[in-house]
């Protein structure tokens, strides 16, 4: 019987599995940040739920990443606030991607930063 580590290594050796795993990496990294912050604050899911006006089961679904619907930015911001944190969302350019079709900056990024 394979161990979890061996099974994971075998699965990630397949290109299609590795691509999907990498695609979900950022989502799970964010969920890990929430779990770590909640743990550091010594809060239960029920306590966070009470602070943000939802149920413990809703917090559990959000933390698992398995819900049918992704939480809104407003919900994520409330969750962060309940933990004494601030949610920051930013766009990060993928490596090796062109800036736009002409290769020039459109100027939208600098205007968006001023908003």
Secondary structure, DSSP 8 states (H G I E B T S, - for coil): ---HHHHHHHHHTSHHHHHHHHHHHHHHHHHHHHHHHHHHHT--HHHHHHHHTS-HHHHHHHHHT-SSS---HHHHHHHHHHTT----------TT--SSTTSS--SHHHHHHH-
